[in-house]
Amino acid sequence: MNASTPPSEASPLLDVQRDARGVVRLTLNDPQRFNALGEQMLTQLQQALDDVARDESVRVVVLSAAGKAFCAGHNLKDMAAHPQLDYYQKLFAQCSRMMLSIHRLPVPVIARVHGIATAAGCQLVAQCDLAVAAQAARFATSGIHYGLFCATPSVPLVRNVPAKQAMEMLLTGDFIDAQQALEQGLVNRVVAEEALDDAVEHFVQSIVSKPRAAVAMGKALVYRQREMGIEAAYQLAGQTMAANMMDADAQEGAQAFAAKREPAWKTGR
């Protein structure tokens, strides 16, 4: 697909590709609107994520974008054209449901970020499990410039970025560059734009080489225990590890360690 081709009836707002390894690539494909998260885009993203959740052969999702920007968030022109409380409540609930679907997926989601990621676009990066950014990428929760505090983007932002840095982004709306995003924990890697695919592939290869069940248990555990007190978190973590050890691949891994050989995974490959 040509990244400069605008979406049409033959070119949906979301391009979905899958390879033989179970890697699903979701590409936001509305470059003329900087891949804004309008109702149609959110609907197509939700459908794709629901499909992934039902498919046990999927191993990892890569979220990228066509055109010059990763995602500029919600389209304020569309929002200004519908000045009704119920419209705004429905739109933000739809977006929150999509973000929670990323959170709840049993497989990791990797953001491949270039250009700008602003407001709900920055939220999308923060919500993904891993993120790789081009050196020229920039991030902002810019709604405050237009009288709109980025309340929903703040939810994953403050779970990724230290409080003072998150508040600075939310209260000023100023951009941070890719290096600042790396230093503050919003992204995992910063590379030259021509190296983005290789950097994403590094994570993909590492994830697909691991048993799916262990990855799924681990992702769920990390997010659940983060919201708990430490005693409850340790209790849940212990239960999760015990259940994980009963899995055939964990048993194979322990035997391979004892025998000083590489494990031959039995499931989830």
C-alpha positions in Angstrom: 0.0 0.0 0.0 1.3 3.5 -0.9 1.6 5.5 2.3 0.5 8.7 0.4 -2.7 7.2 -1.0 -5.8 8.7 0.8 -8.4 6.2 2.1 -11.4 5.5 -0.1 -14.0 2.8 -0.4 -11.2 0.5 -1.7 -8.7 1.6 0.9 -10.1 1.4 4.5 -9.1 3.7 7.3 -7.2 0.8 8.9 -5.0 -1.6 6.9 -4.8 -5.1 8.4 -2.0 -7.5 7.5 -0.9 -10.8 9.0 2.1 -13.0 8.4 2.7 -16.7 8.9 4.3 -16.1 12.4 1.0 -14.7 13.8 2.2 -11.1 13.6 -0.8 -8.7 12.9 0.1 -5.3 11.6 -2.5 -2.6 12.0 -1.8 0.6 9.9 -3.8 3.7 10.5 -4.6 4.9 7.0 -6.1 8.3 7.0 -3.0 10.4 6.2 -4.9 13.5 5.0 -6.4 13.8 8.5 -3.2 12.8 10.2 -4.8 9.5 11.2 -7.3 11.2 13.5 -9.3 8.9 15.8 -12.7 9.6 14.4 -15.7 7.4 14.9 -15.0 5.3 11.8 -11.3 4.9 12.6 -12.2 3.8 16.2 -14.8 1.4 14.9 -12.3 -0.3 12.5 -9.6 -0.4 15.2 -12.1 -2.0 17.6 -13.1 -4.6 15.1 -9.5 -5.5 14.4 -8.6 -5.8 18.1 -11.7 -7.9 18.8 -10.6 -10.2 16.0 -7.1 -10.5 17.5 -8.6 -11.2 20.9 -10.5 -14.2 19.5 -7.6 -15.6 17.5 -5.3 -17.8 19.7 -2.8 -18.0 16.8 -1.9 -14.3 17.0 1.4 -13.7 18.8 1.9 -9.9 18.6 0.3 -6.8 17.1 2.3 -3.9 15.5 0.5 -0.6 15.3 1.8 1.9 12.8 0.5 4.7 10.5 0.6 5.9 7.0 1.6 9.4 5.9 3.6 12.1 7.8 2.0 11.6 11.3 1.4 8.7 13.6 -1.9 10.0 15.0 -3.1 13.5 15.8 -5.8 12.3 18.2 -9.5 13.3 17.9 -10.5 15.6 15.1 -11.6 18.9 16.8 -13.4 20.0 13.6 -15.7 16.9 13.9 -16.1 17.6 17.6 -17.0 21.2 17.1 -19.6 20.2 14.5 -21.5 18.1 17.1 -21.8 20.3 20.2 -23.9 17.8 22.2 -22.9 16.2 25.5 -24.2 12.8 24.5 -22.1 12.9 21.3 -19.0 13.6 23.3 -19.8 11.0 25.9 -20.3 8.4 23.2 -17.1 9.3 21.4 -14.9 9.2 24.4 -16.5 6.0 25.7 -15.8 4.5 22.2 -12.2 5.6 22.4 -11.8 4.3 26.0 -13.2 0.9 25.0 -10.6 0.7 22.2 -7.8 1.6 24.5 -8.9 -0.9 27.1 -9.0 -3.6 24.4 -5.3 -3.0 23.8 -4.7 -3.3 27.6 -6.7 -6.5 27.8 -5.3 -8.3 24.7 -3.4 -11.5 25.6 -0.6 -10.5 23.2 1.7 -7.5 23.3 1.0 -4.5 21.1 4.0 -2.5 19.8 3.6 1.1 18.6 5.8 2.0 15.6 5.8 5.8 15.9 6.9 8.5 13.4 5.9 12.1 13.0 3.6 13.5 15.6 1.5 11.7 18.3 -0.7 14.2 19.9 -3.6 14.1 22.4 -5.4 10.8 21.9 -2.5 9.8 19.5 -0.1 10.2 22.4 -2.6 8.2 24.5 -2.4 5.5 21.9 1.4 5.3 22.2 1.2 5.2 26.0 -1.5 2.5 26.0 0.6 0.1 23.8 2.8 -2.3 25.7 6.0 -1.3 23.8 6.8 1.6 21.6 9.6 2.3 19.2 10.0 5.9 17.9 11.8 7.6 15.1 14.3 10.3 16.1 12.1 13.0 14.6 8.9 11.8 16.4 7.3 14.3 18.7 4.6 13.8 21.4 2.1 16.1 23.1 -1.1 16.2 25.0 -2.1 19.4 23.3 -5.8 19.7 24.1 -5.1 22.4 26.7 -4.2 24.8 23.9 -7.8 24.6 22.8 -9.4 24.7 26.2 -9.7 20.9 26.5 -7.6 19.2 29.2 -6.5 15.8 27.9 -8.3 13.8 30.6 -8.6 10.4 28.9 -5.0 10.6 27.5 -3.8 11.3 31.1 -4.9 7.8 32.1 -2.2 5.8 30.4 0.2 8.7 30.4 0.5 8.9 34.2 1.0 5.1 34.2 4.0 5.4 31.9 5.6 8.8 32.7 6.6 10.2 36.2 4.0 12.4 37.7 5.8 15.8 37.3 6.6 15.1 33.7 3.1 14.0 32.9 1.6 17.1 34.6 3.9 19.3 32.6 2.8 17.7 29.3 -0.9 17.9 30.3 -0.8 21.5 31.7 1.3 23.1 29.0 0.4 21.0 25.9 4.0 21.5 24.8 5.8 18.9 22.6 8.5 16.6 23.9 10.9 15.1 21.4 11.7 11.4 21.0 14.7 11.5 23.3 12.7 13.1 26.1 10.0 10.5 25.5 12.6 7.8 25.9 14.1 9.3 29.0 10.6 9.7 30.6 9.5 6.1 29.8 6.9 6.8 27.1 8.8 4.8 24.5 11.3 1.9 24.7 13.6 2.8 21.8 14.5 5.7 19.6 16.1 5.1 16.2 16.6 6.7 12.9 13.4 6.5 10.8 15.0 4.2 8.3 15.8 1.8 11.2 12.2 1.8 12.6 11.2 -1.5 11.0 14.4 -3.3 12.2 13.9 -2.0 15.7 10.3 -3.2 15.8 11.3 -6.5 14.3 13.8 -7.0 17.1 10.9 -7.0 19.6 8.6 -9.1 17.3 11.3 -11.8 17.0 11.9 -11.9 20.7 8.2 -12.2 21.5 7.3 -14.8 18.9 10.2 -17.0 20.2 8.5 -17.2 23.6 5.5 -19.4 24.6 2.3 -17.6 24.0 0.7 -18.7 27.3 3.6 -17.3 29.4 3.5 -14.0 27.5 -0.3 -13.7 28.0 -0.2 -14.6 31.7 2.7 -12.1 32.2 1.0 -9.2 30.5 -2.2 -9.7 32.4 -0.3 -10.0 35.7 1.8 -6.9 35.2 -1.2 -4.6 34.6 -3.4 -6.2 37.4 -0.8 -6.1 40.1 0.2 -2.5 39.3 -3.2 -1.3 40.6 -3.0 -3.3 43.8 -1.3 -2.9 47.2 1.9 -4.8 47.6 0.6 -7.7 49.6 -2.3 -8.4 47.1 0.2 -8.0 44.2 2.5 -10.6 45.7 -0.4 -13.0 46.3 -1.6 -12.6 42.7 2.0 -12.9 41.3 2.6 -16.1 43.2 -0.7 -17.6 42.0 0.2 -16.6 38.4 3.6 -18.2 38.6 2.3 -21.4 40.0 -0.3 -21.6 37.2 2.4 -20.8 34.7 4.6 -23.6 36.0 1.8 -26.1 35.3 1.9 -25.1 31.6 3.6 -27.7 29.3 6.0 -25.1 28.0 7.2 -24.0 31.5 7.8 -27.7 32.3 9.7 -28.1 29.1 11.7 -24.9 29.9 12.7 -26.3 33.4 13.7 -29.6 31.9 15.7 -27.9 29.2 17.5 -25.8 31.8 18.4 -28.9 33.8 19.6 -30.7 30.8 21.6 -27.6 29.5 19.8 -27.6 26.1 17.5 -25.2 24.2 13.8 -25.7 25.0 11.5 -27.2 22.4 8.3 -25.4 23.0 5.2 -27.6 22.8 2.4 -25.1 22.3 1.8 -21.5 21.2 4.3 -21.4 18.3 
